[in-house]
Structures are given as structure tokens and as C-alpha cells.
Amino acid sequence: MEEKGRAEKHISRREVEHVAWLARIELSEEEKELYTQQFNQILAYFGKLAELNTEEVPPELHVVSLVNVYRDDKVKKPLSRGEALKNAPKKREEYFEAPKIL
């Protein structure tokens, strides 16, 4: 179907199987059918949203108002090496010890 110059998209059962394979998820035959239907319902809903006239709606970065709460920085005396290493699970001399990562 063509609507407003856009072809309606559908997800096939084969595409659901491919996504499951990529995610290393084993799906039963019933789950494959269910997810195919659900993905297509989601796409149909997005198609309805695409029909809305949003020309007068300003773009939003966030849908809820976000306000950063900052505290004033206060200069304090830094921890000594001994204090910083006090609770370290592993340490060698004056350093944290961590496993090698290759």
C-alpha cells in the first residue's frame, strides 16, 4: 500500500527468525508467529504516527523537563595513598593491582 508517498512496511517471519539468530535466541514456532504479528502491529502504529501533522510542533530534545542539579565545588585535602588503597581488594606497593587485559 502507498500512503503519502511511503510504502507500508511489514516484517516477515523470516526476518524475525534472522533477528532471533543474530541475538542468539531460540524461538518456538508459536513465538515466531507471535513476534511477527507484534512487530507488524508496532510498525502499523508508527505508520499512524507518521500521518500526524507536526508542522506547528516545535522540536524537543526531551519529552520531560530536565534540570541539572549542581553542587558547588569545594577544595578539600586529597586522600593520602594509604587512605586511597585502604579498601583495595588487591594492591602492590603503592598501587592498585588489576588483572591483565589483552
Backbone atoms as SQL, in Angstrom:
CREATE TABLE atoms (id INTEGER PRIMARY KEY, chain TEXT, resi INTEGER, resn TEXT, atom TEXT, x REAL, y REAL, z REAL);
INSERT INTO atoms VALUES
  (1, 'A', 1, 'MET', 'N', 0.818, -1.194, 0.000),
  (2, 'A', 1, 'MET', 'CA', 0.000, 0.000, 0.000),
  (3, 'A', 1, 'MET', 'C', 0.856, 1.249, 0.000),
  (4, 'A', 2, 'GLU', 'N', 0.450, 2.232, -0.767),
  (5, 'A', 2, 'GLU', 'CA', 1.139, 3.514, -0.779),
  (6, 'A', 2, 'GLU', 'C', 0.288, 4.509, -0.004),
  (7, 'A', 3, 'GLU', 'N', 0.944, 5.210, 0.920),
  (8, 'A', 3, 'GLU', 'CA', 0.217, 6.215, 1.664),
  (9, 'A', 3, 'GLU', 'C', 1.134, 7.396, 1.892),
  (10, 'A', 4, 'LYS', 'N', 0.757, 8.561, 1.388),
  (11, 'A', 4, 'LYS', 'CA', 1.556, 9.773, 1.490),
  (12, 'A', 4, 'LYS', 'C', 2.965, 9.548, 0.967),
  (13, 'A', 5, 'GLY', 'N', 3.091, 8.786, -0.106),
  (14, 'A', 5, 'GLY', 'CA', 4.389, 8.593, -0.724),
  (15, 'A', 5, 'GLY', 'C', 5.277, 7.592, -0.009),
  (16, 'A', 6, 'ARG', 'N', 4.750, 6.882, 0.976),
  (17, 'A', 6, 'ARG', 'CA', 5.546, 5.912, 1.715),
  (18, 'A', 6, 'ARG', 'C', 4.954, 4.531, 1.546),
  (19, 'A', 7, 'ALA', 'N', 5.799, 3.562, 1.331),
  (20, 'A', 7, 'ALA', 'CA', 5.332, 2.180, 1.245),
  (21, 'A', 7, 'ALA', 'C', 5.156, 1.648, 2.663),
  (22, 'A', 8, 'GLU', 'N', 4.059, 0.935, 2.887),
  (23, 'A', 8, 'GLU', 'CA', 3.822, 0.338, 4.197),
  (24, 'A', 8, 'GLU', 'C', 4.804, -0.815, 4.385),
  (25, 'A', 9, 'LYS', 'N', 5.443, -0.855, 5.528),
  (26, 'A', 9, 'LYS', 'CA', 6.465, -1.867, 5.802),
  (27, 'A', 9, 'LYS', 'C', 5.861, -3.015, 6.600),
  (28, 'A', 10, 'HIS', 'N', 6.337, -4.195, 6.307),
  (29, 'A', 10, 'HIS', 'CA', 5.924, -5.391, 7.039),
  (30, 'A', 10, 'HIS', 'C', 7.161, -6.195, 7.397),
  (31, 'A', 11, 'ILE', 'N', 7.115, -6.845, 8.526),
  (32, 'A', 11, 'ILE', 'CA', 8.194, -7.736, 8.963),
  (33, 'A', 11, 'ILE', 'C', 7.748, -9.160, 8.660),
  (34, 'A', 12, 'SER', 'N', 8.598, -9.890, 7.986),
  (35, 'A', 12, 'SER', 'CA', 8.253, -11.274, 7.652),
  (36, 'A', 12, 'SER', 'C', 8.714, -12.214, 8.764),
  (37, 'A', 13, 'ARG', 'N', 8.186, -13.407, 8.747),
  (38, 'A', 13, 'ARG', 'CA', 8.585, -14.433, 9.711),
  (39, 'A', 13, 'ARG', 'C', 10.078, -14.735, 9.554),
  (40, 'A', 14, 'ARG', 'N', 10.545, -14.710, 8.317),
  (41, 'A', 14, 'ARG', 'CA', 11.961, -14.978, 8.052),
  (42, 'A', 14, 'ARG', 'C', 12.843, -13.905, 8.700),
  (43, 'A', 15, 'GLU', 'N', 12.399, -12.654, 8.676),
  (44, 'A', 15, 'GLU', 'CA', 13.153, -11.576, 9.317),
  (45, 'A', 15, 'GLU', 'C', 13.169, -11.740, 10.835),
  (46, 'A', 16, 'VAL', 'N', 12.066, -12.182, 11.403),
  (47, 'A', 16, 'VAL', 'CA', 12.022, -12.452, 12.845),
  (48, 'A', 16, 'VAL', 'C', 13.011, -13.565, 13.188),
  (49, 'A', 17, 'GLU', 'N', 13.042, -14.605, 12.377),
  (50, 'A', 17, 'GLU', 'CA', 13.985, -15.702, 12.600),
  (51, 'A', 17, 'GLU', 'C', 15.421, -15.204, 12.508),
  (52, 'A', 18, 'HIS', 'N', 15.684, -14.318, 11.562),
  (53, 'A', 18, 'HIS', 'CA', 17.033, -13.778, 11.394),
  (54, 'A', 18, 'HIS', 'C', 17.446, -12.940, 12.609),
  (55, 'A', 19, 'VAL', 'N', 16.552, -12.088, 13.099),
  (56, 'A', 19, 'VAL', 'CA', 16.846, -11.273, 14.283),
  (57, 'A', 19, 'VAL', 'C', 17.090, -12.172, 15.489),
  (58, 'A', 20, 'ALA', 'N', 16.279, -13.220, 15.634),
  (59, 'A', 20, 'ALA', 'CA', 16.476, -14.164, 16.738),
  (60, 'A', 20, 'ALA', 'C', 17.836, -14.843, 16.614),
  (61, 'A', 21, 'TRP', 'N', 18.220, -15.202, 15.387),
  (62, 'A', 21, 'TRP', 'CA', 19.513, -15.827, 15.171),
  (63, 'A', 21, 'TRP', 'C', 20.647, -14.869, 15.541),
  (64, 'A', 22, 'LEU', 'N', 20.529, -13.601, 15.143),
  (65, 'A', 22, 'LEU', 'CA', 21.540, -12.602, 15.478),
  (66, 'A', 22, 'LEU', 'C', 21.660, -12.424, 16.997),
  (67, 'A', 23, 'ALA', 'N', 20.527, -12.465, 17.684),
  (68, 'A', 23, 'ALA', 'CA', 20.508, -12.287, 19.134),
  (69, 'A', 23, 'ALA', 'C', 20.804, -13.589, 19.875),
  (70, 'A', 24, 'ARG', 'N', 20.984, -14.657, 19.112),
  (71, 'A', 24, 'ARG', 'CA', 21.234, -15.985, 19.688),
  (72, 'A', 24, 'ARG', 'C', 20.105, -16.401, 20.645),
  (73, 'A', 25, 'ILE', 'N', 18.881, -16.188, 20.154),
  (74, 'A', 25, 'ILE', 'CA', 17.688, -16.548, 20.908),
  (75, 'A', 25, 'ILE', 'C', 16.956, -17.639, 20.138),
  (76, 'A', 26, 'GLU', 'N', 16.630, -18.704, 20.822),
  (77, 'A', 26, 'GLU', 'CA', 15.869, -19.775, 20.189),
  (78, 'A', 26, 'GLU', 'C', 14.383, -19.527, 20.427),
  (79, 'A', 27, 'LEU', 'N', 13.626, -19.458, 19.347),
  (80, 'A', 27, 'LEU', 'CA', 12.192, -19.197, 19.444),
  (81, 'A', 27, 'LEU', 'C', 11.413, -20.420, 19.002),
  (82, 'A', 28, 'SER', 'N', 10.293, -20.652, 19.699),
  (83, 'A', 28, 'SER', 'CA', 9.383, -21.714, 19.274),
  (84, 'A', 28, 'SER', 'C', 8.600, -21.220, 18.062),
  (85, 'A', 29, 'GLU', 'N', 7.905, -22.127, 17.395),
  (86, 'A', 29, 'GLU', 'CA', 7.093, -21.737, 16.233),
  (87, 'A', 29, 'GLU', 'C', 6.017, -20.736, 16.649),
  (88, 'A', 30, 'GLU', 'N', 5.422, -20.937, 17.830),
  (89, 'A', 30, 'GLU', 'CA', 4.380, -20.021, 18.316),
  (90, 'A', 30, 'GLU', 'C', 4.971, -18.632, 18.579),
  (91, 'A', 31, 'GLU', 'N', 6.179, -18.575, 19.156),
  (92, 'A', 31, 'GLU', 'CA', 6.821, -17.292, 19.427),
  (93, 'A', 31, 'GLU', 'C', 7.164, -16.568, 18.131),
  (94, 'A', 32, 'LYS', 'N', 7.618, -17.293, 17.130),
  (95, 'A', 32, 'LYS', 'CA', 7.926, -16.668, 15.838),
  (96, 'A', 32, 'LYS', 'C', 6.679, -16.012, 15.261),
  (97, 'A', 33, 'GLU', 'N', 5.560, -16.719, 15.327),
  (98, 'A', 33, 'GLU', 'CA', 4.308, -16.179, 14.811),
  (99, 'A', 33, 'GLU', 'C', 3.869, -14.967, 15.635),
  (100, 'A', 34, 'LEU', 'N', 3.949, -15.087, 16.959),
  (101, 'A', 34, 'LEU', 'CA', 3.547, -14.003, 17.853),
  (102, 'A', 34, 'LEU', 'C', 4.396, -12.758, 17.612),
  (103, 'A', 35, 'TYR', 'N', 5.713, -12.907, 17.545),
  (104, 'A', 35, 'TYR', 'CA', 6.599, -11.759, 17.367),
  (105, 'A', 35, 'TYR', 'C', 6.433, -11.132, 15.984),
  (106, 'A', 36, 'THR', 'N', 6.163, -11.934, 14.985),
  (107, 'A', 36, 'THR', 'CA', 5.899, -11.389, 13.658),
  (108, 'A', 36, 'THR', 'C', 4.674, -10.486, 13.710),
  (109, 'A', 37, 'GLN', 'N', 3.604, -10.961, 14.366),
  (110, 'A', 37, 'GLN', 'CA', 2.386, -10.152, 14.498),
  (111, 'A', 37, 'GLN', 'C', 2.650, -8.884, 15.304),
  (112, 'A', 38, 'GLN', 'N', 3.367, -9.027, 16.418),
  (113, 'A', 38, 'GLN', 'CA', 3.620, -7.873, 17.278),
  (114, 'A', 38, 'GLN', 'C', 4.486, -6.827, 16.586),
  (115, 'A', 39, 'PHE', 'N', 5.536, -7.254, 15.878),
  (116, 'A', 39, 'PHE', 'CA', 6.367, -6.293, 15.149),
  (117, 'A', 39, 'PHE', 'C', 5.542, -5.550, 14.107),
  (118, 'A', 40, 'ASN', 'N', 4.664, -6.247, 13.423),
  (119, 'A', 40, 'ASN', 'CA', 3.835, -5.605, 12.406),
  (120, 'A', 40, 'ASN', 'C', 2.824, -4.652, 13.029),
  (121, 'A', 41, 'GLN', 'N', 2.319, -4.965, 14.216),
  (122, 'A', 41, 'GLN', 'CA', 1.431, -4.034, 14.920),
  (123, 'A', 41, 'GLN', 'C', 2.182, -2.763, 15.306),
  (124, 'A', 42, 'ILE', 'N', 3.420, -2.921, 15.743),
  (125, 'A', 42, 'ILE', 'CA', 4.243, -1.762, 16.107),
  (126, 'A', 42, 'ILE', 'C', 4.489, -0.888, 14.881),
  (127, 'A', 43, 'LEU', 'N', 4.834, -1.515, 13.755),
  (128, 'A', 43, 'LEU', 'CA', 5.067, -0.745, 12.530),
  (129, 'A', 43, 'LEU', 'C', 3.791, -0.035, 12.074),
  (130, 'A', 44, 'ALA', 'N', 2.649, -0.689, 12.227),
  (131, 'A', 44, 'ALA', 'CA', 1.379, -0.055, 11.856),
  (132, 'A', 44, 'ALA', 'C', 1.128, 1.175, 12.733),
  (133, 'A', 45, 'TYR', 'N', 1.461, 1.075, 14.009),
  (134, 'A', 45, 'TYR', 'CA', 1.281, 2.209, 14.915),
  (135, 'A', 45, 'TYR', 'C', 2.197, 3.362, 14.513),
  (136, 'A', 46, 'PHE', 'N', 3.460, 3.049, 14.165),
  (137, 'A', 46, 'PHE', 'CA', 4.359, 4.097, 13.704),
  (138, 'A', 46, 'PHE', 'C', 3.828, 4.731, 12.423),
  (139, 'A', 47, 'GLY', 'N', 3.182, 3.935, 11.568),
  (140, 'A', 47, 'GLY', 'CA', 2.566, 4.481, 10.365),
  (141, 'A', 47, 'GLY', 'C', 1.484, 5.485, 10.702),
  (142, 'A', 48, 'LYS', 'N', 0.688, 5.198, 11.749),
  (143, 'A', 48, 'LYS', 'CA', -0.342, 6.148, 12.189),
  (144, 'A', 48, 'LYS', 'C', 0.295, 7.425, 12.719),
  (145, 'A', 49, 'LEU', 'N', 1.383, 7.274, 13.473),
  (146, 'A', 49, 'LEU', 'CA', 2.065, 8.462, 13.998),
  (147, 'A', 49, 'LEU', 'C', 2.623, 9.322, 12.872),
  (148, 'A', 50, 'ALA', 'N', 3.089, 8.684, 11.806),
  (149, 'A', 50, 'ALA', 'CA', 3.658, 9.412, 10.682),
  (150, 'A', 50, 'ALA', 'C', 2.604, 10.252, 9.963),
  (151, 'A', 51, 'GLU', 'N', 1.335, 9.911, 10.137),
  (152, 'A', 51, 'GLU', 'CA', 0.256, 10.651, 9.484),
  (153, 'A', 51, 'GLU', 'C', -0.072, 11.963, 10.194),
  (154, 'A', 52, 'LEU', 'N', 0.392, 12.129, 11.426),
  (155, 'A', 52, 'LEU', 'CA', 0.072, 13.327, 12.196),
  (156, 'A', 52, 'LEU', 'C', 0.741, 14.559, 11.605),
  (157, 'A', 53, 'ASN', 'N', 0.027, 15.671, 11.653),
  (158, 'A', 53, 'ASN', 'CA', 0.581, 16.945, 11.210),
  (159, 'A', 53, 'ASN', 'C', 1.373, 17.544, 12.374),
  (160, 'A', 54, 'THR', 'N', 2.678, 17.603, 12.230),
  (161, 'A', 54, 'THR', 'CA', 3.534, 18.104, 13.305),
  (162, 'A', 54, 'THR', 'C', 4.252, 19.393, 12.917),
  (163, 'A', 55, 'GLU', 'N', 3.758, 20.065, 11.879),
  (164, 'A', 55, 'GLU', 'CA', 4.429, 21.276, 11.407),
  (165, 'A', 55, 'GLU', 'C', 4.460, 22.374, 12.461),
  (166, 'A', 56, 'GLU', 'N', 3.438, 22.463, 13.300),
  (167, 'A', 56, 'GLU', 'CA', 3.365, 23.512, 14.319),
  (168, 'A', 56, 'GLU', 'C', 3.962, 23.074, 15.660),
  (169, 'A', 57, 'VAL', 'N', 4.483, 21.861, 15.721),
  (170, 'A', 57, 'VAL', 'CA', 5.037, 21.347, 16.973),
  (171, 'A', 57, 'VAL', 'C', 6.539, 21.606, 16.973),
  (172, 'A', 58, 'PRO', 'N', 7.036, 22.352, 17.968),
  (173, 'A', 58, 'PRO', 'CA', 8.472, 22.621, 17.997),
  (174, 'A', 58, 'PRO', 'C', 9.257, 21.357, 18.356),
  (175, 'A', 59, 'PRO', 'N', 10.454, 21.211, 17.817),
  (176, 'A', 59, 'PRO', 'CA', 11.264, 20.040, 18.153),
  (177, 'A', 59, 'PRO', 'C', 11.653, 20.058, 19.627),
  (178, 'A', 60, 'GLU', 'N', 11.699, 18.899, 20.218),
  (179, 'A', 60, 'GLU', 'CA', 12.046, 18.769, 21.631),
  (180, 'A', 60, 'GLU', 'C', 13.246, 17.860, 21.771),
  (181, 'A', 61, 'LEU', 'N', 14.152, 18.224, 22.645),
  (182, 'A', 61, 'LEU', 'CA', 15.261, 17.334, 22.953),
  (183, 'A', 61, 'LEU', 'C', 14.833, 16.281, 23.963),
  (184, 'A', 62, 'HIS', 'N', 13.976, 16.681, 24.901),
  (185, 'A', 62, 'HIS', 'CA', 13.473, 15.772, 25.926),
  (186, 'A', 62, 'HIS', 'C', 11.969, 15.964, 26.045),
  (187, 'A', 63, 'VAL', 'N', 11.271, 14.891, 26.294),
  (188, 'A', 63, 'VAL', 'CA', 9.822, 14.997, 26.422),
  (189, 'A', 63, 'VAL', 'C', 9.413, 15.428, 27.821),
  (190, 'A', 64, 'VAL', 'N', 10.339, 15.341, 28.769),
  (191, 'A', 64, 'VAL', 'CA', 10.071, 15.834, 30.120),
  (192, 'A', 64, 'VAL', 'C', 11.111, 16.901, 30.437),
  (193, 'A', 65, 'SER', 'N', 10.737, 17.817, 31.292),
  (194, 'A', 65, 'SER', 'CA', 11.671, 18.875, 31.667),
  (195, 'A', 65, 'SER', 'C', 12.794, 18.286, 32.513),
  (196, 'A', 66, 'LEU', 'N', 14.007, 18.519, 32.086),
  (197, 'A', 66, 'LEU', 'CA', 15.164, 18.046, 32.837),
  (198, 'A', 66, 'LEU', 'C', 15.921, 19.255, 33.358),
  (199, 'A', 67, 'VAL', 'N', 16.294, 19.189, 34.603),
  (200, 'A', 67, 'VAL', 'CA', 17.066, 20.261, 35.200),
  (201, 'A', 67, 'VAL', 'C', 18.261, 19.624, 35.889),
  (202, 'A', 68, 'ASN', 'N', 19.454, 20.094, 35.535),
  (203, 'A', 68, 'ASN', 'CA', 20.644, 19.597, 36.205),
  (204, 'A', 68, 'ASN', 'C', 20.788, 20.269, 37.558),
  (205, 'A', 69, 'VAL', 'N', 21.114, 19.472, 38.541),
  (206, 'A', 69, 'VAL', 'CA', 21.334, 19.996, 39.870),
  (207, 'A', 69, 'VAL', 'C', 22.826, 19.878, 40.144),
  (208, 'A', 70, 'TYR', 'N', 23.462, 21.012, 40.304),
  (209, 'A', 70, 'TYR', 'CA', 24.887, 21.026, 40.552),
  (210, 'A', 70, 'TYR', 'C', 25.152, 21.468, 41.983),
  (211, 'A', 71, 'ARG', 'N', 26.226, 20.965, 42.530),
  (212, 'A', 71, 'ARG', 'CA', 26.660, 21.454, 43.832),
  (213, 'A', 71, 'ARG', 'C', 27.900, 22.300, 43.600),
  (214, 'A', 72, 'ASP', 'N', 28.161, 23.190, 44.501),
  (215, 'A', 72, 'ASP', 'CA', 29.369, 23.995, 44.407),
  (216, 'A', 72, 'ASP', 'C', 30.577, 23.117, 44.714),
  (217, 'A', 73, 'ASP', 'N', 31.612, 23.276, 43.922),
  (218, 'A', 73, 'ASP', 'CA', 32.850, 22.550, 44.193),
  (219, 'A', 73, 'ASP', 'C', 33.542, 23.176, 45.390),
  (220, 'A', 74, 'LYS', 'N', 34.041, 22.303, 46.250),
  (221, 'A', 74, 'LYS', 'CA', 34.773, 22.770, 47.425),
  (222, 'A', 74, 'LYS', 'C', 36.134, 22.102, 47.416),
  (223, 'A', 75, 'VAL', 'N', 37.150, 22.888, 47.589),
  (224, 'A', 75, 'VAL', 'CA', 38.504, 22.364, 47.617),
  (225, 'A', 75, 'VAL', 'C', 38.732, 21.698, 48.967),
  (226, 'A', 76, 'LYS', 'N', 39.176, 20.441, 48.923),
  (227, 'A', 76, 'LYS', 'CA', 39.462, 19.699, 50.145),
  (228, 'A', 76, 'LYS', 'C', 40.835, 19.067, 50.020),
  (229, 'A', 77, 'LYS', 'N', 41.349, 18.659, 51.132),
  (230, 'A', 77, 'LYS', 'CA', 42.641, 17.975, 51.149),
  (231, 'A', 77, 'LYS', 'C', 42.450, 16.607, 50.492),
  (232, 'A', 78, 'PRO', 'N', 43.330, 16.225, 49.547),
  (233, 'A', 78, 'PRO', 'CA', 43.177, 14.923, 48.876),
  (234, 'A', 78, 'PRO', 'C', 43.515, 13.767, 49.818),
  (235, 'A', 79, 'LEU', 'N', 43.023, 12.567, 49.443),
  (236, 'A', 79, 'LEU', 'CA', 43.345, 11.368, 50.214),
  (237, 'A', 79, 'LEU', 'C', 44.827, 11.048, 50.074),
  (238, 'A', 80, 'SER', 'N', 45.384, 10.516, 51.126),
  (239, 'A', 80, 'SER', 'CA', 46.762, 10.028, 51.020),
  (240, 'A', 80, 'SER', 'C', 46.718, 8.708, 50.260),
  (241, 'A', 81, 'ARG', 'N', 47.872, 8.245, 49.766),
  (242, 'A', 81, 'ARG', 'CA', 47.905, 6.964, 49.054),
  (243, 'A', 81, 'ARG', 'C', 47.413, 5.839, 49.960),
  (244, 'A', 82, 'GLY', 'N', 47.810, 5.880, 51.197),
  (245, 'A', 82, 'GLY', 'CA', 47.386, 4.846, 52.142),
  (246, 'A', 82, 'GLY', 'C', 45.877, 4.814, 52.322),
  (247, 'A', 83, 'GLU', 'N', 45.257, 5.990, 52.433),
  (248, 'A', 83, 'GLU', 'CA', 43.801, 6.065, 52.570),
  (249, 'A', 83, 'GLU', 'C', 43.104, 5.574, 51.306),
  (250, 'A', 84, 'ALA', 'N', 43.641, 5.951, 50.146),
  (251, 'A', 84, 'ALA', 'CA', 43.032, 5.552, 48.876),
  (252, 'A', 84, 'ALA', 'C', 43.125, 4.044, 48.679),
  (253, 'A', 85, 'LEU', 'N', 44.205, 3.432, 49.116),
  (254, 'A', 85, 'LEU', 'CA', 44.418, 1.989, 48.933),
  (255, 'A', 85, 'LEU', 'C', 43.859, 1.150, 50.079),
  (256, 'A', 86, 'LYS', 'N', 43.356, 1.783, 51.110),
  (257, 'A', 86, 'LYS', 'CA', 42.916, 1.097, 52.323),
  (258, 'A', 86, 'LYS', 'C', 41.936, -0.041, 52.032),
  (259, 'A', 87, 'ASN', 'N', 40.961, 0.157, 51.173),
  (260, 'A', 87, 'ASN', 'CA', 39.930, -0.861, 50.894),
  (261, 'A', 87, 'ASN', 'C', 40.128, -1.570, 49.567),
  (262, 'A', 88, 'ALA', 'N', 41.313, -1.389, 48.950),
  (263, 'A', 88, 'ALA', 'CA', 41.566, -2.030, 47.655),
  (264, 'A', 88, 'ALA', 'C', 41.637, -3.546, 47.832),
  (265, 'A', 89, 'PRO', 'N', 40.934, -4.323, 46.972),
  (266, 'A', 89, 'PRO', 'CA', 40.994, -5.776, 47.100),
  (267, 'A', 89, 'PRO', 'C', 42.393, -6.318, 46.833),
  (268, 'A', 90, 'LYS', 'N', 43.114, -5.690, 45.916),
  (269, 'A', 90, 'LYS', 'CA', 44.494, -6.098, 45.628),
  (270, 'A', 90, 'LYS', 'C', 45.333, -4.845, 45.445),
  (271, 'A', 91, 'LYS', 'N', 46.501, -4.867, 46.010),
  (272, 'A', 91, 'LYS', 'CA', 47.416, -3.746, 45.824),
  (273, 'A', 91, 'LYS', 'C', 48.841, -4.280, 45.800),
  (274, 'A', 92, 'ARG', 'N', 49.700, -3.559, 45.128),
  (275, 'A', 92, 'ARG', 'CA', 51.115, -3.895, 45.067),
  (276, 'A', 92, 'ARG', 'C', 51.869, -2.611, 45.363),
  (277, 'A', 93, 'GLU', 'N', 52.623, -2.623, 46.445),
  (278, 'A', 93, 'GLU', 'CA', 53.345, -1.456, 46.931),
  (279, 'A', 93, 'GLU', 'C', 52.373, -0.298, 47.102),
  (280, 'A', 94, 'GLU', 'N', 52.528, 0.748, 46.311),
  (281, 'A', 94, 'GLU', 'CA', 51.658, 1.931, 46.455),
  (282, 'A', 94, 'GLU', 'C', 50.660, 2.079, 45.329),
  (283, 'A', 95, 'TYR', 'N', 50.287, 0.948, 44.688),
  (284, 'A', 95, 'TYR', 'CA', 49.428, 0.989, 43.504),
  (285, 'A', 95, 'TYR', 'C', 48.291, -0.035, 43.615),
  (286, 'A', 96, 'PHE', 'N', 47.179, 0.250, 42.930),
  (287, 'A', 96, 'PHE', 'CA', 46.122, -0.726, 42.777),
  (288, 'A', 96, 'PHE', 'C', 46.622, -1.818, 41.859),
  (289, 'A', 97, 'GLU', 'N', 46.254, -3.069, 42.134),
  (290, 'A', 97, 'GLU', 'CA', 46.627, -4.180, 41.253),
  (291, 'A', 97, 'GLU', 'C', 45.371, -4.682, 40.573),
  (292, 'A', 98, 'ALA', 'N', 45.465, -4.825, 39.270),
  (293, 'A', 98, 'ALA', 'CA', 44.326, -5.292, 38.467),
  (294, 'A', 98, 'ALA', 'C', 44.785, -6.382, 37.532),
  (295, 'A', 99, 'PRO', 'N', 43.860, -7.247, 37.077),
  (296, 'A', 99, 'PRO', 'CA', 44.264, -8.299, 36.149),
  (297, 'A', 99, 'PRO', 'C', 44.657, -7.710, 34.790),
  (298, 'A', 100, 'LYS', 'N', 45.537, -8.430, 34.110),
  (299, 'A', 100, 'LYS', 'CA', 45.939, -8.003, 32.772),
  (300, 'A', 100, 'LYS', 'C', 44.776, -8.167, 31.801),
  (301, 'A', 101, 'ILE', 'N', 44.611, -7.202, 30.950),
  (302, 'A', 101, 'ILE', 'CA', 43.562, -7.269, 29.928),
  (303, 'A', 101, 'ILE', 'C', 44.253, -7.151, 28.583),
  (304, 'A', 102, 'LEU', 'N', 44.106, -8.213, 27.794),
  (305, 'A', 102, 'LEU', 'CA', 44.754, -8.214, 26.482),
  (306, 'A', 102, 'LEU', 'C', 43.753, -8.050, 25.388);
